[in-house]
Amino acid sequence: MAEVARNERTCTACGRGHGEGTSCDTLVRQAGGGAGKAVEAPVPLNAAEEVDPLVGTQMGSFRLVRRVGRGGMGSVYLAEHVSIGSRVAVKVLHEHLTRYPELVQRFHAEARAVNLIGHENIVSIFDLDASAPRPYLIMEFLEGAPLSAWVGTPLSAGAVVPMLTQVCDALHAAHARGIVHRDLKPDNIFLVKRGRGMPFVKVLDFGIAKLVDASMPETVAGIIVGTPEYMAPEQSLSRRLDGRADLYAVGVIAYQLLTGRLPFPDEGLTAQLVAHQTRQPPAPRSICPTVPPALEAVVLRALAKTPEERFPNALALRAALEQALAPRTPPPRAAV
């Protein structure tokens, strides 16, 4: 629930100097010093922090090289294979959480969910060790930055839509397997630079994902149920969820990227939940007039209070986003 990082004014992605309030269609910037960040967007580390005792230790066939971030569930490390040098990211459960079997189970659930989906827009998990003393996941190491690095300043529709369509592709694959992410937010969307094209999206952190058919254990009540700023009304009301709850989160993310702010800037857990349950967000164009009207309509439909009023599935939302960005063909002139 921490506040997401604000977008920097200097564009290191395209190498151009943009003025205040000017967006760039190249969304990926390199991490400091040219090194990539890992597969989630944890809290940035303080350079003056004490030495991590796990750095230099070996987990499976990989040696932990350096810690690149820390989240609520665990720390993420860059690691190298001890014999062939291949690089991965290793997420290690915090030591104080290892005494809770339900949290260790969540680690296992994340690996299983990702493996069931198997989609290129979802981060790959290669291995898992859920045993004591320190459960860990071995994942692909990604170079780029989380989407949260770009919130705070309105982005152009041309930058936002191609990224969100990839998110929809990932969600479609998950929902087809009966898996609802339940915690989609900018921190959990990673942008990878590939050549000169648009950034490639990786959706992260299926740690609280739920199988709709209940074949996977549910998240234990009271641990982590989502992030209030992006949570669909039915989720905070503990009603039955399907993939349309994730589409609501996409709507919140789209609103935030296009306008530079959340639809409900209320502070506090209760205020956020009540706002999503009861209030209509301001029209995006009332905050940022450059938002295309057709795209505004798509975002507001995704943010409908009831699932039935939203898009029926991720592919329908994807198609609507693309259509909203497509240039309109002028009507044919009448014959003289």
C-alpha positions in Angstrom: 0.0 0.0 0.0 3.0 2.2 -0.1 2.9 5.3 -2.3 4.2 4.5 -5.8 7.3 6.3 -7.0 6.8 9.5 -9.1 7.9 9.7 -12.6 11.2 11.5 -13.2 11.3 14.5 -15.5 14.5 13.4 -17.3 13.9 10.7 -19.9 16.7 8.2 -19.9 14.7 5.8 -22.0 14.8 7.7 -25.3 17.8 9.9 -24.5 15.8 13.1 -25.1 15.2 15.9 -22.7 11.4 16.3 -22.2 9.9 19.4 -20.8 7.7 19.5 -17.7 4.5 17.5 -18.1 5.5 16.0 -21.5 5.1 12.3 -21.8 7.3 9.9 -23.7 6.0 6.8 -25.7 9.2 5.0 -24.7 8.3 3.7 -21.2 11.3 1.7 -20.2 14.2 3.4 -18.5 17.4 1.7 -17.4 18.1 1.2 -13.8 21.1 3.1 -12.3 24.4 2.2 -13.6 23.0 0.2 -16.5 22.0 -2.8 -14.3 18.5 -4.2 -14.5 16.1 -4.4 -11.6 14.6 -7.8 -10.6 11.2 -9.3 -11.2 9.2 -7.3 -8.7 9.1 -3.7 -7.5 10.0 -3.8 -3.9 11.0 -1.0 -1.6 14.2 0.7 -2.9 17.2 -0.1 -0.7 19.2 2.4 1.3 22.9 2.4 0.3 23.8 2.9 3.9 21.8 -0.2 5.0 23.6 -3.0 6.9 25.2 -5.8 5.0 22.8 -8.5 4.0 23.9 -11.8 5.6 22.3 -13.8 2.7 24.5 -12.1 0.0 27.2 -14.6 -1.0 25.2 -17.6 0.2 24.1 -20.4 -2.1 20.5 -21.5 -2.7 20.2 -24.5 -4.9 22.7 -24.0 -7.7 22.7 -20.2 -7.4 24.8 -17.9 -5.4 23.1 -14.6 -4.2 25.2 -11.8 -5.7 23.3 -8.7 -4.3 20.0 -7.7 -3.0 18.0 -5.6 -5.4 14.9 -4.9 -3.4 12.6 -5.8 -0.6 8.9 -6.3 -0.5 6.3 -7.3 2.1 6.8 -11.0 1.7 10.5 -11.3 0.9 13.7 -9.9 -0.4 14.7 -10.2 -4.1 18.3 -11.0 -5.1 20.3 -11.1 -8.3 21.9 -14.6 -8.3 24.3 -16.5 -10.6 24.6 -20.1 -11.3 27.8 -21.4 -9.6 29.1 -23.2 -12.6 27.7 -21.7 -15.8 27.1 -18.2 -14.6 23.5 -17.8 -15.8 21.6 -15.0 -14.0 18.2 -15.4 -12.2 16.2 -13.5 -9.6 15.7 -15.3 -6.3 12.8 -14.2 -4.0 13.5 -15.3 -0.4 10.7 -15.3 2.2 11.5 -13.0 5.2 12.8 -14.9 8.1 10.2 -13.7 10.5 7.4 -15.0 8.2 8.8 -18.6 7.9 7.0 -19.6 11.1 3.6 -19.2 9.4 2.7 -22.2 7.3 0.0 -20.3 5.4 2.6 -17.8 4.1 4.9 -20.6 3.0 1.9 -22.1 1.3 1.4 -18.8 -0.5 4.9 -19.1 -1.9 4.0 -22.5 -3.3 0.7 -21.2 -4.6 2.5 -18.4 -6.6 4.8 -20.9 -8.3 1.9 -23.2 -9.1 -0.3 -20.4 -10.5 2.4 -19.1 -12.8 3.3 -22.6 -14.0 -0.3 -23.3 -14.8 -0.6 -20.2 -16.9 2.6 -20.3 -18.9 2.4 -17.0 -20.8 5.1 -14.8 -22.2 3.7 -11.7 -20.5 3.9 -13.4 -17.1 7.2 -13.7 -15.3 8.6 -17.3 -15.4 9.3 -19.2 -12.2 11.9 -21.9 -12.7 12.1 -23.6 -9.3 10.8 -23.5 -5.7 12.1 -24.7 -2.4 9.4 -24.3 0.3 11.4 -26.1 3.0 12.9 -24.6 6.1 14.8 -22.5 7.0 14.3 -20.0 4.1 11.7 -20.8 1.4 12.6 -19.2 -1.9 11.5 -18.9 -5.6 13.9 -18.9 -8.5 12.6 -16.6 -11.3 13.8 -15.1 -14.5 15.8 -11.9 -14.1 14.3 -8.9 -15.9 16.1 -5.8 -17.1 14.0 -2.7 -17.1 11.7 -1.0 -14.5 8.3 -1.4 -12.8 5.4 0.7 -14.2 5.3 2.4 -10.8 8.4 4.4 -11.9 6.2 6.2 -14.4 3.1 7.2 -12.4 2.5 10.8 -11.3 2.6 12.6 -14.7 0.0 12.0 -17.4 1.2 9.7 -20.2 0.0 9.8 -23.7 -2.6 7.4 -24.9 -0.1 6.1 -27.5 2.2 5.0 -24.6 -0.5 3.6 -22.3 -2.6 1.5 -24.6 0.1 -0.8 -26.1 1.2 -1.6 -22.5 -2.3 -2.3 -21.2 -3.1 -4.5 -24.2 -0.2 -6.7 -23.1 -1.5 -6.8 -19.6 -4.9 -7.9 -21.0 -3.1 -10.7 -22.9 -1.5 -11.9 -19.6 -4.9 -11.7 -17.8 -6.7 -13.6 -20.6 -4.2 -16.5 -20.2 -4.6 -16.5 -16.4 -8.4 -16.2 -16.5 -8.6 -19.0 -19.1 -6.9 -21.2 -16.4 -9.4 -20.0 -13.8 -6.8 -17.9 -12.0 -7.6 -14.4 -10.8 -4.6 -12.2 -10.0 -6.3 -10.1 -7.3 -3.4 -7.7 -6.7 -2.8 -6.0 -10.1 -1.1 -2.6 -9.7 1.8 -0.7 -11.2 4.3 -2.3 -8.9 3.3 -5.7 -10.3 3.7 -4.7 -14.0 7.3 -4.8 -15.2 8.5 -3.1 -18.4 11.3 -4.8 -20.3 13.2 -3.0 -23.1 13.5 -5.2 -26.2 15.2 -3.5 -29.2 13.7 -0.2 -30.4 10.1 -1.3 -30.1 7.5 -0.6 -27.3 8.4 -2.1 -23.9 7.5 -5.7 -23.3 5.3 -6.3 -20.3 5.7 -8.9 -17.6 3.0 -9.3 -15.0 4.4 -10.2 -11.6 3.4 -11.5 -8.2 0.7 -14.0 -8.4 1.2 -14.7 -4.7 -2.4 -14.0 -3.7 -3.9 -15.4 -7.0 -6.9 -17.6 -6.5 -8.2 -20.5 -8.6 -11.9 -19.8 -9.3 -12.6 -23.5 -9.1 -11.1 -23.6 -5.6 -8.6 -26.3 -6.4 -5.9 -24.1 -4.9 -6.0 -23.1 -1.2 -7.3 -19.6 -0.7 -5.4 -16.8 0.8 -5.7 -16.9 4.6 -8.0 -14.2 5.8 -6.3 -11.2 7.4 -2.9 -11.7 5.7 -2.9 -10.0 2.3 -6.0 -9.5 0.2 -5.0 -6.9 -2.3 -4.1 -3.2 -2.5 -7.0 -0.9 -1.6 -6.2 1.7 -4.3 -6.8 -0.9 -7.1 -9.3 -3.2 -5.5 -12.7 -3.9 -7.1 -15.8 -3.3 -4.9 -16.7 -6.9 -4.9 -13.2 -7.9 -3.7 -13.3 -5.6 -0.6 -16.9 -6.7 0.1 -15.6 -10.4 0.2 -18.0 -11.4 -2.6 -17.2 -14.1 -5.2 -14.6 -13.0 -7.6 -13.9 -13.7 -11.2 -11.6 -12.1 -13.8 -13.6 -8.9 -14.0 -12.1 -7.9 -10.7 -8.7 -7.8 -12.4 -10.2 -5.7 -15.2 -11.3 -3.2 -12.6 -7.7 -2.9 -11.5 -6.7 -2.4 -15.2 -9.2 0.5 -15.2 -7.6 2.1 -12.2 -4.1 1.7 -13.7 -5.3 3.2 -17.0 -6.9 6.1 -15.1 -3.7 6.7 -13.1 -1.4 6.6 -16.2 -3.6 8.9 -18.3 -4.4 11.5 -15.7 -1.4 11.3 -13.4 -3.5 10.5 -10.3 -5.6 7.8 -8.8 -9.4 8.0 -9.3 -9.8 8.3 -5.6 -6.9 10.1 -3.9 -8.5 9.5 -0.4 -6.0 8.6 2.3 -6.4 5.6 4.6 -7.6 2.0 4.1 -11.3 2.5 5.0 -11.6 5.7 2.9 -10.2 4.0 -0.2 -12.4 1.0 0.1 -15.6 3.0 0.7 -14.7 5.3 -2.3 -14.4 2.3 -4.7 -17.6 0.8 -3.4 -19.8 3.9 -3.4 -18.4 6.8 -5.5 -18.0 7.5 -9.2 -14.6 8.8 -10.2 -14.2 12.1 -11.9 -14.1 11.9 -15.7 -10.5 11.5 -16.8 -10.9 14.4 -19.3 -11.9 16.7 -16.4 -8.4 16.2 -15.0 -6.4 15.8 -18.2 -8.3 17.1 -21.3 -5.9 15.4 -23.7 -7.3 12.0 -22.9 -9.2 10.8 -26.0 -13.0 10.7 -25.4 -13.2 7.1 -26.7 -10.5 6.0 -24.3 -12.2 7.8 -21.4 -15.3 5.8 -22.1 -13.3 2.5 -22.0 -11.7 3.4 -18.7 -15.0 4.4 -17.1 -16.6 1.2 -18.2 -13.7 -0.8 -16.7 -14.3 1.1 -13.4 -18.0 0.2 -13.2 -19.1 -0.7 -9.7 -20.6 -4.1 -10.6 -18.8 -6.8 -12.7 -21.8 -7.1 -15.0 -21.4 -3.5 -16.2 -17.7 -4.0 -17.1 -16.2 -5.7 -20.1 -17.0 -9.4 -20.0 -13.4 -10.5 -20.3 -9.8 -9.4 -20.9 -10.0 -9.8 -24.7 -13.0 -7.6 -24.9 -11.2 -4.9 -22.9 -8.1 -5.3 -25.1 -10.2 -4.8 -28.2 -11.9 -1.7 -26.8 -8.5 -0.2 -25.9 -7.2 -0.7 -29.4 -10.3 0.6 -31.0 -10.2 3.7 -28.8 -6.7 4.4 -30.1 -7.4 3.6 -33.7 -7.7 6.7 -36.0 -11.2 7.4 -37.0 -12.0 7.1 -40.7 -13.8 10.2 -42.0 -17.2 9.5 -43.5 -17.2 9.4 -47.4 -18.0 12.6 -49.1 -21.4 12.9 -50.7 -21.4 12.8 -54.5 -21.7 16.1 -56.1 
